[in-house]
């Protein structure tokens, strides 16, 4: 019977124990947060590369249907009313035809000879650490800065190919 009052008085956790558990959880979260941020940024960059590829496919289809390249993303997107046509070919989803997808903003500039696609992160360093450039050659180029990528920048994977050839 003597042990019973001690057991009743010792229900739950002490404040010190709770603070230690909270401190351990915060340390784990602080260690995992940078990796989570990098993984999310990498995923958004990968999605941006895929969006540029989708724009290329849409431009190819647009050219085969209308004999020219689209000069804006809205021409590749859904029609505002009625059926698909040169002003809205319904080749891209609404979000991408408005110039944004995920953490990136996209634009195209068309001319009779071809087109240029550019992709910029909405917030450099948070949504992505690269900008993208491509044209009708369908080679995707990237630049690791917040300045827009150009035709002189390396292809995606070019540095990996160079590193492999050095080995």
mmCIF file of the C-alpha atoms, coordinates in Angstrom:
data_MODEL
# 
_entry.id   MODEL 
# 
loop_
_atom_site.group_PDB 
_atom_site.id 
_atom_site.type_symbol 
_atom_site.label_atom_id 
_atom_site.label_alt_id 
_atom_site.label_comp_id 
_atom_site.label_asym_id 
_atom_site.label_entity_id 
_atom_site.label_seq_id 
_atom_site.pdbx_PDB_ins_code 
_atom_site.Cartn_x 
_atom_site.Cartn_y 
_atom_site.Cartn_z 
_atom_site.occupancy 
_atom_site.B_iso_or_equiv 
_atom_site.pdbx_formal_charge 
_atom_site.auth_seq_id 
_atom_site.auth_comp_id 
_atom_site.auth_asym_id 
_atom_site.auth_atom_id 
_atom_site.pdbx_PDB_model_num 
ATOM 1   C CA . UNK A 1 1   ? 0.000   0.000  0.000   1.00 0.00 ? 1   UNK A CA 1 
ATOM 2   C CA . UNK A 1 2   ? 2.891   2.356  0.478   1.00 0.00 ? 2   UNK A CA 1 
ATOM 3   C CA . UNK A 1 3   ? 3.814   2.282  -3.215  1.00 0.00 ? 3   UNK A CA 1 
ATOM 4   C CA . UNK A 1 4   ? 0.400   3.301  -4.397  1.00 0.00 ? 4   UNK A CA 1 
ATOM 5   C CA . UNK A 1 5   ? 0.538   7.014  -3.460  1.00 0.00 ? 5   UNK A CA 1 
ATOM 6   C CA . UNK A 1 6   ? 3.928   7.347  -5.176  1.00 0.00 ? 6   UNK A CA 1 
ATOM 7   C CA . UNK A 1 7   ? 2.595   5.825  -8.382  1.00 0.00 ? 7   UNK A CA 1 
ATOM 8   C CA . UNK A 1 8   ? -0.437  8.126  -8.407  1.00 0.00 ? 8   UNK A CA 1 
ATOM 9   C CA . UNK A 1 9   ? 1.744   11.189 -7.930  1.00 0.00 ? 9   UNK A CA 1 
ATOM 10  C CA . UNK A 1 10  ? 3.960   10.201 -10.882 1.00 0.00 ? 10  UNK A CA 1 
ATOM 11  C CA . UNK A 1 11  ? 1.391   10.284 -13.718 1.00 0.00 ? 11  UNK A CA 1 
ATOM 12  C CA . UNK A 1 12  ? 2.443   11.799 -17.066 1.00 0.00 ? 12  UNK A CA 1 
ATOM 13  C CA . UNK A 1 13  ? 5.709   13.491 -17.980 1.00 0.00 ? 13  UNK A CA 1 
ATOM 14  C CA . UNK A 1 14  ? 7.590   16.191 -16.175 1.00 0.00 ? 14  UNK A CA 1 
ATOM 15  C CA . UNK A 1 15  ? 8.157   19.563 -17.806 1.00 0.00 ? 15  UNK A CA 1 
ATOM 16  C CA . UNK A 1 16  ? 11.853  18.782 -18.203 1.00 0.00 ? 16  UNK A CA 1 
ATOM 17  C CA . UNK A 1 17  ? 11.127  15.546 -20.051 1.00 0.00 ? 17  UNK A CA 1 
ATOM 18  C CA . UNK A 1 18  ? 8.731   17.302 -22.420 1.00 0.00 ? 18  UNK A CA 1 
ATOM 19  C CA . UNK A 1 19  ? 11.256  20.060 -23.139 1.00 0.00 ? 19  UNK A CA 1 
ATOM 20  C CA . UNK A 1 20  ? 13.941  17.480 -23.918 1.00 0.00 ? 20  UNK A CA 1 
ATOM 21  C CA . UNK A 1 21  ? 11.627  15.665 -26.355 1.00 0.00 ? 21  UNK A CA 1 
ATOM 22  C CA . UNK A 1 22  ? 10.683  18.952 -28.057 1.00 0.00 ? 22  UNK A CA 1 
ATOM 23  C CA . UNK A 1 23  ? 14.369  19.925 -28.325 1.00 0.00 ? 23  UNK A CA 1 
ATOM 24  C CA . UNK A 1 24  ? 15.208  16.580 -29.958 1.00 0.00 ? 24  UNK A CA 1 
ATOM 25  C CA . UNK A 1 25  ? 12.350  16.975 -32.453 1.00 0.00 ? 25  UNK A CA 1 
ATOM 26  C CA . UNK A 1 26  ? 13.489  20.507 -33.323 1.00 0.00 ? 26  UNK A CA 1 
ATOM 27  C CA . UNK A 1 27  ? 17.067  19.303 -33.906 1.00 0.00 ? 27  UNK A CA 1 
ATOM 28  C CA . UNK A 1 28  ? 15.823  16.568 -36.253 1.00 0.00 ? 28  UNK A CA 1 
ATOM 29  C CA . UNK A 1 29  ? 13.628  19.044 -38.159 1.00 0.00 ? 29  UNK A CA 1 
ATOM 30  C CA . UNK A 1 30  ? 16.481  21.565 -38.416 1.00 0.00 ? 30  UNK A CA 1 
ATOM 31  C CA . UNK A 1 31  ? 18.754  18.873 -39.861 1.00 0.00 ? 31  UNK A CA 1 
ATOM 32  C CA . UNK A 1 32  ? 16.139  17.630 -42.367 1.00 0.00 ? 32  UNK A CA 1 
ATOM 33  C CA . UNK A 1 33  ? 14.812  21.012 -43.569 1.00 0.00 ? 33  UNK A CA 1 
ATOM 34  C CA . UNK A 1 34  ? 17.708  21.940 -45.922 1.00 0.00 ? 34  UNK A CA 1 
ATOM 35  C CA . UNK A 1 35  ? 17.503  18.543 -47.612 1.00 0.00 ? 35  UNK A CA 1 
ATOM 36  C CA . UNK A 1 36  ? 13.757  18.884 -48.010 1.00 0.00 ? 36  UNK A CA 1 
ATOM 37  C CA . UNK A 1 37  ? 14.179  22.344 -49.529 1.00 0.00 ? 37  UNK A CA 1 
ATOM 38  C CA . UNK A 1 38  ? 16.823  21.098 -51.987 1.00 0.00 ? 38  UNK A CA 1 
ATOM 39  C CA . UNK A 1 39  ? 14.661  18.114 -52.931 1.00 0.00 ? 39  UNK A CA 1 
ATOM 40  C CA . UNK A 1 40  ? 11.643  20.356 -53.578 1.00 0.00 ? 40  UNK A CA 1 
ATOM 41  C CA . UNK A 1 41  ? 13.742  22.753 -55.653 1.00 0.00 ? 41  UNK A CA 1 
ATOM 42  C CA . UNK A 1 42  ? 15.189  19.851 -57.674 1.00 0.00 ? 42  UNK A CA 1 
ATOM 43  C CA . UNK A 1 43  ? 11.654  18.544 -58.288 1.00 0.00 ? 43  UNK A CA 1 
ATOM 44  C CA . UNK A 1 44  ? 10.504  21.964 -59.531 1.00 0.00 ? 44  UNK A CA 1 
ATOM 45  C CA . UNK A 1 45  ? 13.527  22.227 -61.848 1.00 0.00 ? 45  UNK A CA 1 
ATOM 46  C CA . UNK A 1 46  ? 12.807  18.763 -63.228 1.00 0.00 ? 46  UNK A CA 1 
ATOM 47  C CA . UNK A 1 47  ? 9.165   19.745 -63.788 1.00 0.00 ? 47  UNK A CA 1 
ATOM 48  C CA . UNK A 1 48  ? 10.348  22.901 -65.594 1.00 0.00 ? 48  UNK A CA 1 
ATOM 49  C CA . UNK A 1 49  ? 12.516  20.832 -67.940 1.00 0.00 ? 49  UNK A CA 1 
ATOM 50  C CA . UNK A 1 50  ? 9.518   18.622 -68.635 1.00 0.00 ? 50  UNK A CA 1 
ATOM 51  C CA . UNK A 1 51  ? 7.348   21.696 -69.315 1.00 0.00 ? 51  UNK A CA 1 
ATOM 52  C CA . UNK A 1 52  ? 9.884   22.950 -71.895 1.00 0.00 ? 52  UNK A CA 1 
ATOM 53  C CA . UNK A 1 53  ? 9.692   19.527 -73.582 1.00 0.00 ? 53  UNK A CA 1 
ATOM 54  C CA . UNK A 1 54  ? 5.887   19.729 -73.582 1.00 0.00 ? 54  UNK A CA 1 
ATOM 55  C CA . UNK A 1 55  ? 6.097   23.173 -75.216 1.00 0.00 ? 55  UNK A CA 1 
ATOM 56  C CA . UNK A 1 56  ? 8.370   21.702 -77.917 1.00 0.00 ? 56  UNK A CA 1 
ATOM 57  C CA . UNK A 1 57  ? 5.866   18.940 -78.623 1.00 0.00 ? 57  UNK A CA 1 
ATOM 58  C CA . UNK A 1 58  ? 3.035   21.476 -78.786 1.00 0.00 ? 58  UNK A CA 1 
ATOM 59  C CA . UNK A 1 59  ? 5.034   23.702 -81.164 1.00 0.00 ? 59  UNK A CA 1 
ATOM 60  C CA . UNK A 1 60  ? 5.710   20.733 -83.454 1.00 0.00 ? 60  UNK A CA 1 
ATOM 61  C CA . UNK A 1 61  ? 2.009   19.849 -83.547 1.00 0.00 ? 61  UNK A CA 1 
ATOM 62  C CA . UNK A 1 62  ? 1.051   23.499 -84.052 1.00 0.00 ? 62  UNK A CA 1 
ATOM 63  C CA . UNK A 1 63  ? 3.492   23.791 -86.980 1.00 0.00 ? 63  UNK A CA 1 
ATOM 64  C CA . UNK A 1 64  ? 2.121   20.657 -88.614 1.00 0.00 ? 64  UNK A CA 1 
ATOM 65  C CA . UNK A 1 65  ? -1.468  21.936 -88.287 1.00 0.00 ? 65  UNK A CA 1 
ATOM 66  C CA . UNK A 1 66  ? -1.043  25.625 -89.153 1.00 0.00 ? 66  UNK A CA 1 
ATOM 67  C CA . UNK A 1 67  ? 2.235   25.835 -91.125 1.00 0.00 ? 67  UNK A CA 1 
ATOM 68  C CA . UNK A 1 68  ? 3.946   28.189 -88.661 1.00 0.00 ? 68  UNK A CA 1 
ATOM 69  C CA . UNK A 1 69  ? 5.168   28.267 -85.094 1.00 0.00 ? 69  UNK A CA 1 
ATOM 70  C CA . UNK A 1 70  ? 3.026   29.813 -82.381 1.00 0.00 ? 70  UNK A CA 1 
ATOM 71  C CA . UNK A 1 71  ? 4.219   33.231 -81.246 1.00 0.00 ? 71  UNK A CA 1 
ATOM 72  C CA . UNK A 1 72  ? 2.711   32.989 -77.762 1.00 0.00 ? 72  UNK A CA 1 
ATOM 73  C CA . UNK A 1 73  ? 1.784   30.355 -75.224 1.00 0.00 ? 73  UNK A CA 1 
ATOM 74  C CA . UNK A 1 74  ? -1.876  31.371 -75.468 1.00 0.00 ? 74  UNK A CA 1 
ATOM 75  C CA . UNK A 1 75  ? -1.920  30.220 -79.099 1.00 0.00 ? 75  UNK A CA 1 
ATOM 76  C CA . UNK A 1 76  ? -0.875  26.781 -77.868 1.00 0.00 ? 76  UNK A CA 1 
ATOM 77  C CA . UNK A 1 77  ? -3.392  26.751 -75.018 1.00 0.00 ? 77  UNK A CA 1 
ATOM 78  C CA . UNK A 1 78  ? -7.101  26.063 -74.862 1.00 0.00 ? 78  UNK A CA 1 
ATOM 79  C CA . UNK A 1 79  ? -9.375  28.201 -77.056 1.00 0.00 ? 79  UNK A CA 1 
ATOM 80  C CA . UNK A 1 80  ? -11.227 31.025 -75.339 1.00 0.00 ? 80  UNK A CA 1 
ATOM 81  C CA . UNK A 1 81  ? -14.447 29.912 -77.015 1.00 0.00 ? 81  UNK A CA 1 
ATOM 82  C CA . UNK A 1 82  ? -15.473 27.486 -79.712 1.00 0.00 ? 82  UNK A CA 1 
ATOM 83  C CA . UNK A 1 83  ? -13.237 24.884 -81.245 1.00 0.00 ? 83  UNK A CA 1 
ATOM 84  C CA . UNK A 1 84  ? -9.467  24.753 -81.452 1.00 0.00 ? 84  UNK A CA 1 
ATOM 85  C CA . UNK A 1 85  ? -7.754  26.944 -84.031 1.00 0.00 ? 85  UNK A CA 1 
ATOM 86  C CA . UNK A 1 86  ? -4.669  29.114 -84.557 1.00 0.00 ? 86  UNK A CA 1 
ATOM 87  C CA . UNK A 1 87  ? -5.603  31.454 -81.682 1.00 0.00 ? 87  UNK A CA 1 
ATOM 88  C CA . UNK A 1 88  ? -6.070  28.542 -79.261 1.00 0.00 ? 88  UNK A CA 1 
ATOM 89  C CA . UNK A 1 89  ? -4.897  25.169 -80.510 1.00 0.00 ? 89  UNK A CA 1 
ATOM 90  C CA . UNK A 1 90  ? -5.658  23.304 -77.251 1.00 0.00 ? 90  UNK A CA 1 
ATOM 91  C CA . UNK A 1 91  ? -2.182  21.720 -77.167 1.00 0.00 ? 91  UNK A CA 1 
ATOM 92  C CA . UNK A 1 92  ? -1.192  22.932 -73.662 1.00 0.00 ? 92  UNK A CA 1 
ATOM 93  C CA . UNK A 1 93  ? -3.094  22.975 -70.397 1.00 0.00 ? 93  UNK A CA 1 
ATOM 94  C CA . UNK A 1 94  ? -4.480  26.285 -69.156 1.00 0.00 ? 94  UNK A CA 1 
ATOM 95  C CA . UNK A 1 95  ? -1.828  26.803 -66.481 1.00 0.00 ? 95  UNK A CA 1 
ATOM 96  C CA . UNK A 1 96  ? 1.151   26.389 -68.825 1.00 0.00 ? 96  UNK A CA 1 
ATOM 97  C CA . UNK A 1 97  ? -0.528  28.443 -71.559 1.00 0.00 ? 97  UNK A CA 1 
ATOM 98  C CA . UNK A 1 98  ? -0.776  31.294 -69.023 1.00 0.00 ? 98  UNK A CA 1 
ATOM 99  C CA . UNK A 1 99  ? 2.995   31.169 -68.627 1.00 0.00 ? 99  UNK A CA 1 
ATOM 100 C CA . UNK A 1 100 ? 3.466   29.429 -65.303 1.00 0.00 ? 100 UNK A CA 1 
ATOM 101 C CA . UNK A 1 101 ? 3.719   25.887 -64.084 1.00 0.00 ? 101 UNK A CA 1 
ATOM 102 C CA . UNK A 1 102 ? 4.875   24.842 -60.642 1.00 0.00 ? 102 UNK A CA 1 
ATOM 103 C CA . UNK A 1 103 ? 7.590   27.185 -59.434 1.00 0.00 ? 103 UNK A CA 1 
ATOM 104 C CA . UNK A 1 104 ? 8.585   28.440 -62.890 1.00 0.00 ? 104 UNK A CA 1 
ATOM 105 C CA . UNK A 1 105 ? 7.405   31.078 -65.370 1.00 0.00 ? 105 UNK A CA 1 
ATOM 106 C CA . UNK A 1 106 ? 7.617   30.360 -69.093 1.00 0.00 ? 106 UNK A CA 1 
ATOM 107 C CA . UNK A 1 107 ? 7.544   32.469 -72.238 1.00 0.00 ? 107 UNK A CA 1 
ATOM 108 C CA . UNK A 1 108 ? 7.979   31.850 -75.942 1.00 0.00 ? 108 UNK A CA 1 
ATOM 109 C CA . UNK A 1 109 ? 8.915   34.178 -78.739 1.00 0.00 ? 109 UNK A CA 1 
ATOM 110 C CA . UNK A 1 110 ? 8.019   32.957 -82.194 1.00 0.00 ? 110 UNK A CA 1 
ATOM 111 C CA . UNK A 1 111 ? 9.093   34.025 -85.648 1.00 0.00 ? 111 UNK A CA 1 
ATOM 112 C CA . UNK A 1 112 ? 8.778   32.484 -89.137 1.00 0.00 ? 112 UNK A CA 1 
ATOM 113 C CA . UNK A 1 113 ? 12.082  30.602 -88.777 1.00 0.00 ? 113 UNK A CA 1 
ATOM 114 C CA . UNK A 1 114 ? 11.488  29.187 -85.283 1.00 0.00 ? 114 UNK A CA 1 
ATOM 115 C CA . UNK A 1 115 ? 10.856  30.023 -81.679 1.00 0.00 ? 115 UNK A CA 1 
ATOM 116 C CA . UNK A 1 116 ? 12.600  30.494 -78.334 1.00 0.00 ? 116 UNK A CA 1 
ATOM 117 C CA . UNK A 1 117 ? 11.386  29.084 -75.011 1.00 0.00 ? 117 UNK A CA 1 
ATOM 118 C CA . UNK A 1 118 ? 12.578  30.492 -71.699 1.00 0.00 ? 118 UNK A CA 1 
ATOM 119 C CA . UNK A 1 119 ? 11.930  29.344 -68.157 1.00 0.00 ? 119 UNK A CA 1 
ATOM 120 C CA . UNK A 1 120 ? 12.655  31.361 -65.012 1.00 0.00 ? 120 UNK A CA 1 
ATOM 121 C CA . UNK A 1 121 ? 12.040  30.399 -61.382 1.00 0.00 ? 121 UNK A CA 1 
ATOM 122 C CA . UNK A 1 122 ? 9.334   32.492 -59.734 1.00 0.00 ? 122 UNK A CA 1 
ATOM 123 C CA . UNK A 1 123 ? 11.703  33.087 -56.827 1.00 0.00 ? 123 UNK A CA 1 
ATOM 124 C CA . UNK A 1 124 ? 15.342  32.317 -57.536 1.00 0.00 ? 124 UNK A CA 1 
ATOM 125 C CA . UNK A 1 125 ? 16.900  30.156 -54.834 1.00 0.00 ? 125 UNK A CA 1 
ATOM 126 C CA . UNK A 1 126 ? 13.533  28.992 -53.527 1.00 0.00 ? 126 UNK A CA 1 
ATOM 127 C CA . UNK A 1 127 ? 11.764  27.555 -56.589 1.00 0.00 ? 127 UNK A CA 1 
ATOM 128 C CA . UNK A 1 128 ? 14.903  26.860 -58.569 1.00 0.00 ? 128 UNK A CA 1 
ATOM 129 C CA . UNK A 1 129 ? 18.578  27.654 -58.968 1.00 0.00 ? 129 UNK A CA 1 
ATOM 130 C CA . UNK A 1 130 ? 18.644  27.495 -62.787 1.00 0.00 ? 130 UNK A CA 1 
ATOM 131 C CA . UNK A 1 131 ? 17.113  29.288 -65.731 1.00 0.00 ? 131 UNK A CA 1 
ATOM 132 C CA . UNK A 1 132 ? 16.327  27.461 -68.964 1.00 0.00 ? 132 UNK A CA 1 
ATOM 133 C CA . UNK A 1 133 ? 16.545  28.296 -72.666 1.00 0.00 ? 133 UNK A CA 1 
ATOM 134 C CA . UNK A 1 134 ? 15.577  26.301 -75.705 1.00 0.00 ? 134 UNK A CA 1 
ATOM 135 C CA . UNK A 1 135 ? 14.654  26.876 -79.323 1.00 0.00 ? 135 UNK A CA 1 
ATOM 136 C CA . UNK A 1 136 ? 13.353  24.897 -82.295 1.00 0.00 ? 136 UNK A CA 1 
ATOM 137 C CA . UNK A 1 137 ? 16.479  22.677 -82.148 1.00 0.00 ? 137 UNK A CA 1 
ATOM 138 C CA . UNK A 1 138 ? 14.907  21.278 -78.953 1.00 0.00 ? 138 UNK A CA 1 
ATOM 139 C CA . UNK A 1 139 ? 18.206  21.381 -77.047 1.00 0.00 ? 139 UNK A CA 1 
ATOM 140 C CA . UNK A 1 140 ? 17.491  22.589 -73.524 1.00 0.00 ? 140 UNK A CA 1 
ATOM 141 C CA . UNK A 1 141 ? 20.180  24.832 -72.072 1.00 0.00 ? 141 UNK A CA 1 
ATOM 142 C CA . UNK A 1 142 ? 20.555  25.989 -68.491 1.00 0.00 ? 142 UNK A CA 1 
ATOM 143 C CA . UNK A 1 143 ? 22.344  28.650 -66.467 1.00 0.00 ? 143 UNK A CA 1 
ATOM 144 C CA . UNK A 1 144 ? 23.027  28.427 -62.747 1.00 0.00 ? 144 UNK A CA 1 
ATOM 145 C CA . UNK A 1 145 ? 22.198  32.052 -61.992 1.00 0.00 ? 145 UNK A CA 1 
ATOM 146 C CA . UNK A 1 146 ? 19.157  34.279 -61.945 1.00 0.00 ? 146 UNK A CA 1 
ATOM 147 C CA . UNK A 1 147 ? 20.094  35.756 -65.340 1.00 0.00 ? 147 UNK A CA 1 
ATOM 148 C CA . UNK A 1 148 ? 18.180  34.230 -68.265 1.00 0.00 ? 148 UNK A CA 1 
ATOM 149 C CA . UNK A 1 149 ? 19.870  31.327 -70.020 1.00 0.00 ? 149 UNK A CA 1 
ATOM 150 C CA . UNK A 1 150 ? 20.890  31.861 -73.644 1.00 0.00 ? 150 UNK A CA 1 
ATOM 151 C CA . UNK A 1 151 ? 21.909  29.831 -76.698 1.00 0.00 ? 151 UNK A CA 1 
ATOM 152 C CA . UNK A 1 152 ? 25.544  30.061 -75.519 1.00 0.00 ? 152 UNK A CA 1 
ATOM 153 C CA . UNK A 1 153 ? 24.884  28.267 -72.217 1.00 0.00 ? 153 UNK A CA 1 
ATOM 154 C CA . UNK A 1 154 ? 25.616  24.534 -71.852 1.00 0.00 ? 154 UNK A CA 1 
ATOM 155 C CA . UNK A 1 155 ? 23.059  21.873 -72.626 1.00 0.00 ? 155 UNK A CA 1 
ATOM 156 C CA . UNK A 1 156 ? 21.467  20.091 -69.722 1.00 0.00 ? 156 UNK A CA 1 
ATOM 157 C CA . UNK A 1 157 ? 23.738  17.183 -68.881 1.00 0.00 ? 157 UNK A CA 1 
ATOM 158 C CA . UNK A 1 158 ? 26.673  18.571 -70.888 1.00 0.00 ? 158 UNK A CA 1 
ATOM 159 C CA . UNK A 1 159 ? 28.829  18.951 -67.770 1.00 0.00 ? 159 UNK A CA 1 
ATOM 160 C CA . UNK A 1 160 ? 27.982  15.354 -66.827 1.00 0.00 ? 160 UNK A CA 1 
ATOM 161 C CA . UNK A 1 161 ? 29.105  14.196 -70.301 1.00 0.00 ? 161 UNK A CA 1 
ATOM 162 C CA . UNK A 1 162 ? 32.353  16.156 -69.995 1.00 0.00 ? 162 UNK A CA 1 
ATOM 163 C CA . UNK A 1 163 ? 33.048  14.684 -66.547 1.00 0.00 ? 163 UNK A CA 1 
ATOM 164 C CA . UNK A 1 164 ? 32.424  11.161 -67.873 1.00 0.00 ? 164 UNK A CA 1 
ATOM 165 C CA . UNK A 1 165 ? 34.793  11.689 -70.818 1.00 0.00 ? 165 UNK A CA 1 
ATOM 166 C CA . UNK A 1 166 ? 37.561  12.824 -68.440 1.00 0.00 ? 166 UNK A CA 1 
ATOM 167 C CA . UNK A 1 167 ? 37.375  9.555  -66.489 1.00 0.00 ? 167 UNK A CA 1 
# 
